[in-house]
Amino acid sequence: MEQKKKNIGFNIIKSDPTAGHGGFGAGALSLDNVSPVIIDVEAGEAFVDIGAMHARSAVEKGIKFIPNREEVPNGKPYWLVWVTIDRKEEGPYYAGVTACEMTVDREARRGYKMLPDHVNKLDKSLKRRIIVEHMDEKSKRVLADFLKQHNLDMWNLSSEELKKGLNA
């Protein structure tokens, strides 16, 4: 029996990495405050897997991804959700949340995902956008519960757009 890894938390917001120097890289986007959350649609579970930052999550390892859904007819559905955390006066909150579709057929070692979509959604999450309307209702509930359970204060400080988007 495969043992599940312990859930690790979201990336912590660091102080300004360019503080005190205006040299190379000043003003560049930082991925320090983004965490990839994977939702197993069938199991109704969500977990953070930092490996997804480089398409090396536990779900993605050993899978050859192809951009044609029909070539993976037995794929198990997943969502990769980019969660960006920001801070306002009252404290940290979920600022950008964007979901990407993915299917995996472990037996065939094949999967479906559109890499450009994953990259674009990561970019939109960094830009504090909420894009979750295309998710199935069960997965929206799983994500909302996961975000609340992780940190209710961050959830409460998040936008009404996120809460409405996840029907929470």
BELHUWO-V13535 format. One record per residue. RES is the residue in one small letter. SS is DSSP state (H for helix, E for strand, - for the rest). PHI is phi in radians with two decimals (999 if undefined). Layout:
# BELHUWO-V13535
res->RES ss->SS phi->PHI
res->RES ss->SS phi->PHI
This chain:
# BELHUWO-V13535
res->m ss->- phi->999
res->e ss->- phi->-1.29
res->q ss->- phi->-1.53
res->k ss->- phi->-1.33
res->k ss->- phi->-1.30
res->k ss->- phi->-1.14
res->n ss->- phi->-1.06
res->i ss->- phi->-1.83
res->g ss->- phi->-1.43
res->f ss->- phi->-1.27
res->n ss->- phi->-1.07
res->i ss->- phi->-1.51
res->i ss->- phi->-1.26
res->k ss->- phi->-1.60
res->s ss->- phi->-1.20
res->d ss->- phi->-0.97
res->p ss->- phi->-1.23
res->t ss->- phi->-1.79
res->a ss->- phi->-1.02
res->g ss->- phi->1.50
res->h ss->- phi->-2.57
res->g ss->- phi->-1.97
res->g ss->- phi->-1.39
res->f ss->- phi->-0.97
res->g ss->- phi->1.56
res->a ss->- phi->-1.10
res->g ss->- phi->1.45
res->a ss->- phi->-1.30
res->l ss->- phi->-1.16
res->s ss->- phi->-1.94
res->l ss->- phi->-1.61
res->d ss->- phi->-1.05
res->n ss->- phi->-1.87
res->v ss->E phi->-2.01
res->s ss->E phi->-2.27
res->p ss->E phi->-1.53
res->v ss->E phi->-1.89
res->i ss->E phi->-1.80
res->i ss->E phi->-1.96
res->d ss->E phi->-1.50
res->v ss->- phi->-1.07
res->e ss->- phi->-1.17
res->a ss->- phi->-1.40
res->g ss->- phi->1.18
res->e ss->E phi->-2.13
res->a ss->E phi->-2.26
res->f ss->E phi->-2.70
res->v ss->E phi->-1.50
res->d ss->- phi->-2.39
res->i ss->H phi->-1.05
res->g ss->H phi->-0.98
res->a ss->H phi->-1.14
res->m ss->H phi->-1.01
res->h ss->H phi->-2.13
res->a ss->- phi->0.97
res->r ss->- phi->-2.21
res->s ss->- phi->-1.24
res->a ss->- phi->-1.01
res->v ss->- phi->-1.21
res->e ss->- phi->-1.52
res->k ss->- phi->-1.05
res->g ss->- phi->1.35
res->i ss->- phi->-1.93
res->k ss->E phi->-1.63
res->f ss->E phi->-1.59
res->i ss->E phi->-2.23
res->p ss->- phi->-1.51
res->n ss->- phi->-2.09
res->r ss->H phi->-1.00
res->e ss->H phi->-1.13
res->e ss->H phi->-1.41
res->v ss->- phi->-2.26
res->p ss->- phi->-1.16
res->n ss->- phi->-1.83
res->g ss->- phi->-1.18
res->k ss->E phi->-1.48
res->p ss->E phi->-1.37
res->y ss->E phi->-2.41
res->w ss->E phi->-2.07
res->l ss->E phi->-1.85
res->v ss->E phi->-1.98
res->w ss->E phi->-1.51
res->v ss->E phi->-1.98
res->t ss->E phi->-1.79
res->i ss->E phi->-1.87
res->d ss->E phi->-2.26
res->r ss->E phi->-2.25
res->k ss->E phi->-2.11
res->e ss->- phi->-0.91
res->e ss->- phi->-1.32
res->g ss->E phi->2.46
res->p ss->E phi->-1.27
res->y ss->E phi->-2.67
res->y ss->E phi->-1.40
res->a ss->E phi->-1.61
res->g ss->E phi->-2.28
res->v ss->E phi->-2.44
res->t ss->E phi->-2.32
res->a ss->E phi->-1.92
res->c ss->E phi->-2.13
res->e ss->E phi->-1.45
res->m ss->E phi->-2.78
res->t ss->E phi->-2.23
res->v ss->E phi->-2.39
res->d ss->E phi->-1.96
res->r ss->- phi->-1.00
res->e ss->- phi->-1.06
res->a ss->- phi->-1.49
res->r ss->- phi->0.98
res->r ss->E phi->-2.23
res->g ss->E phi->-2.65
res->y ss->E phi->-2.02
res->k ss->- phi->-2.83
res->m ss->- phi->-1.83
res->l ss->H phi->-0.95
res->p ss->H phi->-1.02
res->d ss->H phi->-1.13
res->h ss->H phi->-1.09
res->v ss->H phi->-1.18
res->n ss->H phi->-1.10
res->k ss->H phi->-1.21
res->l ss->H phi->-1.06
res->d ss->H phi->-1.04
res->k ss->H phi->-1.17
res->s ss->H phi->-1.11
res->l ss->H phi->-1.05
res->k ss->- phi->-1.56
res->r ss->- phi->1.17
res->r ss->- phi->-1.66
res->i ss->E phi->-2.00
res->i ss->E phi->-2.34
res->v ss->- phi->-2.34
res->e ss->- phi->-1.11
res->h ss->- phi->-1.49
res->m ss->- phi->-1.33
res->d ss->- phi->-1.25
res->e ss->H phi->-1.05
res->k ss->H phi->-1.05
res->s ss->H phi->-1.18
res->k ss->H phi->-1.07
res->r ss->H phi->-1.10
res->v ss->H phi->-1.06
res->l ss->H phi->-1.15
res->a ss->H phi->-1.03
res->d ss->H phi->-1.08
res->f ss->H phi->-1.10
res->l ss->H phi->-1.14
res->k ss->H phi->-1.13
res->q ss->H phi->-1.13
res->h ss->H phi->-1.09
res->n ss->- phi->-2.86
res->l ss->H phi->-1.10
res->d ss->H phi->-1.10
res->m ss->H phi->-1.11
res->w ss->H phi->-1.07
res->n ss->H phi->-1.10
res->l ss->H phi->-1.48
res->s ss->- phi->-1.32
res->s ss->- phi->-1.21
res->e ss->H phi->-1.11
res->e ss->H phi->-1.02
res->l ss->H phi->-1.16
res->k ss->H phi->-1.09
res->k ss->H phi->-1.18
res->g ss->H phi->-1.03
res->l ss->- phi->-1.73
res->n ss->- phi->0.92
res->a ss->- phi->-2.04
